[in-house]
Amino acid sequence: MDQMRKILRLSKTLLDRTGTIIPMIIFDGNAEVTRRKTLLAEKVKKLPQLSIYSLVFQEDVPSTIYAHLKKKDAESIGVGYELDMLPIATPAKEIIQHITQANARADIQGIIVQKPGKHLFPFQEWWSQIVSVIDPKKDVDGLTGKGAVVPATARAILEILDTAVKTLKLDLKKLNIVVLGRSDIVGVPVAKVLEGKARSVLLYGKDIADHMDELKHADVVITATGQTHLLHAANLKYGVIIIDAGSPKPEVDPAGLEHLIAFLSPVPGGVGPMTRVCLLQNLIDGVG
């Protein structure tokens, strides 16, 4: 319980319909990451040297910054982290060559390709072609979809949701969940894992605007669309759990939320740092 208190911060309070004071809880991903890295470092000491190969497109500044944060986290627990910076204009054949070489290296146990931002993203076929060559045994971010690994961001969201449910003493089977964003490494795997575990799970992609009214019936809203301030207080149910996976900016407009939300995983400081540590957990789970 002491550890739980360290990763949760009580913000302003709200009253439920019976007049009971409910603390709005803000999830502190950075504190949880610090706790988990201590545990992971102990596991790493008992394993052979582990290393991750990460391919990053250098024009994508946010991804480059994030990749360096991943490297720092990995090295802090004794895991090697090799960054391979390539121009986005690099021919797909050459990119695939780099990944194939990493596949063949005995000193590399995990492979990541940092997905470029939408403003740089050539097309889906290009991305699928690149990630499909990753050895499934080294696919620590679930990019190929061929293994049992849950993508790191999806795993982070699911673990934050588990924290929220336990903290608020709720029953997941009674909750209506809405997932916004059909990303193959975020929204889709999150919805797939939750299907059958919650009362209902609705997944929306480009048609989000047509379903905003349905959010008012959601006990949990998970948003990962890339649209800044997509959600406002008027869209949300009283006492809702919000997990904001926006990058790099929040998808939830903070105005008025302190009197509405029961649990918030914010941007920054929520899903982002948790994703980094979940990536390391995927690596260690795969070799442990």
Beta strands, then each sheet from edge to edge (+ up, - down):
strand 1: 8-15
strand 2: 21-27
strand 3: 51-57
strand 4: 80-86
strand 5: 110-113
strand 6: 176-180
strand 7: 200-204
strand 8: 220-223
strand 9: 240-244
strand 10: 261-265
sheet 1: 1+ 2- 10- 9- 8- 6- 7-
sheet 2: 4+ 3+ 5+
end
